[in-house]
């Protein structure tokens, strides 16, 4: 008892939608863009790491600052016989370079998030954090370096 293909309901003529409407399905809801939130988290992590490293490097280098002659002088070089000075000779420039590159990436991505409205408020906050962090980090390093020890 097989039915012929012409008698099945699926072979009936297609039904056209009423005039003025379309047969397309509604577009799926757009996923929220999280670029602003991602760069905000990256900016906060960068700020915490940078400020922590500035405090540690300032405390580590403070005993080796020469405060004679009405000024100050410090020279952190890799290969110095003092292990702390040798460590600072590598770690300080690495902190500046890596932090600077990550900071530039955060600035660029936050501008994209702001311009494309992919988390505009978070992008603005990330931009502010990325611009202010190196200034505060350097000031904190210098303040600790010159007052401690």
C-alpha positions as CSV (number, residue, x, y, z in Angstrom):
1,X,0.0,0.0,0.0
2,X,2.3,2.7,-1.1
3,X,1.1,6.1,-2.0
4,X,2.1,7.7,-5.1
5,X,4.3,10.8,-4.8
6,X,1.7,13.0,-6.4
7,X,-0.8,12.3,-3.7
8,X,1.4,13.2,-0.7
9,X,0.8,16.5,1.1
10,X,4.4,17.6,0.6
11,X,4.0,17.7,-3.1
12,X,1.2,20.2,-3.0
13,X,1.7,23.6,-4.6
14,X,3.6,26.0,-2.4
15,X,1.6,28.6,-0.6
16,X,2.6,32.1,-1.3
17,X,2.5,34.6,1.6
18,X,0.0,37.4,1.5
19,X,1.0,40.4,-0.6
20,X,3.2,42.9,1.3
21,X,4.9,40.3,3.4
22,X,8.0,38.1,2.8
23,X,8.6,34.5,3.4
24,X,12.0,35.0,5.0
25,X,12.5,34.1,8.6
26,X,13.3,36.9,11.0
27,X,17.0,37.5,11.4
28,X,18.5,35.9,14.5
29,X,19.2,38.3,17.4
30,X,22.7,39.8,17.1
31,X,25.2,38.6,19.6
32,X,26.3,41.4,21.9
33,X,29.8,42.5,21.1
34,X,32.1,42.2,24.1
35,X,35.1,44.1,22.8
36,X,34.7,46.9,25.3
37,X,34.4,44.4,28.2
38,X,37.4,42.5,27.0
39,X,39.7,45.5,26.8
40,X,38.4,46.8,30.1
41,X,39.4,43.6,31.8
42,X,42.8,43.7,30.0
43,X,43.2,47.3,31.1
44,X,42.5,46.5,34.7
45,X,44.9,43.5,34.7
46,X,47.6,45.6,33.0
47,X,47.1,48.4,35.6
48,X,47.3,46.0,38.6
49,X,50.3,44.2,37.2
50,X,52.1,47.4,36.2
51,X,51.5,49.2,39.5
52,X,52.5,46.1,41.5
53,X,55.7,45.8,39.5
54,X,56.5,49.5,40.0
55,X,56.2,49.0,43.8
56,X,58.4,45.9,43.8
57,X,61.0,47.4,41.5
58,X,61.0,50.7,43.5
59,X,61.5,48.8,46.8
60,X,64.1,46.5,45.2
61,X,66.1,49.3,43.7
62,X,65.9,52.0,46.4
63,X,68.9,50.8,48.4
64,X,71.1,51.2,45.3
65,X,70.2,54.8,44.5
66,X,73.1,57.3,45.0
67,X,71.6,60.4,46.7
68,X,74.8,62.4,46.9
69,X,75.5,65.9,45.5
70,X,72.0,67.3,45.9
71,X,70.5,64.9,43.4
72,X,70.2,61.3,42.7
73,X,71.6,58.7,40.3
74,X,70.8,55.1,39.6
75,X,72.2,52.8,37.0
76,X,70.6,49.3,36.8
77,X,72.6,47.1,34.5
78,X,72.4,43.5,33.7
79,X,75.7,41.8,34.7
80,X,76.1,43.9,37.9
81,X,77.6,41.8,40.7
82,X,74.7,42.7,42.9
83,X,71.8,40.3,42.0
84,X,69.0,42.9,42.6
85,X,70.6,45.4,40.3
86,X,71.2,42.8,37.7
87,X,67.6,41.7,37.9
88,X,66.4,45.3,37.6
89,X,68.6,45.7,34.6
90,X,66.5,43.2,32.7
91,X,63.1,43.4,34.4
92,X,62.6,47.2,34.3
93,X,63.1,47.5,30.5
94,X,61.0,44.4,29.9
95,X,58.2,45.9,32.1
96,X,58.3,49.1,30.0
97,X,58.3,47.3,26.6
98,X,55.7,44.6,27.3
99,X,53.5,47.0,29.3
100,X,53.8,49.6,26.5
101,X,52.9,47.1,23.8
102,X,49.9,45.8,25.7
103,X,48.9,49.3,26.5
104,X,48.9,50.3,22.8
105,X,46.8,47.2,22.0
106,X,44.3,48.2,24.7
107,X,44.2,51.8,23.4
108,X,43.6,50.7,19.8
109,X,40.9,48.1,20.8
110,X,39.1,50.5,23.1
111,X,39.0,53.1,20.3
112,X,37.5,50.4,18.0
113,X,35.0,49.4,20.8
114,X,34.0,53.1,21.2
115,X,33.7,53.8,17.5
116,X,31.7,50.6,16.7
117,X,29.6,50.8,19.8
118,X,30.7,47.4,21.0
119,X,30.6,48.2,24.6
120,X,31.2,52.0,24.4
121,X,31.2,52.7,28.2
122,X,33.6,49.9,28.9
123,X,35.8,51.0,26.0
124,X,36.0,54.5,27.4
125,X,36.9,53.2,30.8
126,X,39.6,51.0,29.2
127,X,41.0,53.9,27.2
128,X,41.3,56.1,30.3
129,X,43.0,53.2,32.3
130,X,45.4,52.5,29.4
131,X,46.4,56.2,29.1
132,X,46.7,56.9,32.9
133,X,48.4,53.7,34.0
134,X,51.9,54.3,32.6
135,X,51.9,57.8,34.1
136,X,50.9,56.6,37.6
137,X,53.2,53.6,37.4
138,X,56.2,55.7,36.6
139,X,55.4,58.3,39.3
140,X,54.9,55.5,41.8
141,X,58.2,53.9,40.9
142,X,60.1,57.1,41.2
143,X,58.4,58.1,44.4
144,X,59.3,54.8,46.0
145,X,62.7,54.6,44.5
146,X,63.7,58.1,45.9
147,X,62.0,57.9,49.3
148,X,62.6,54.3,50.4
149,X,65.9,52.9,51.3
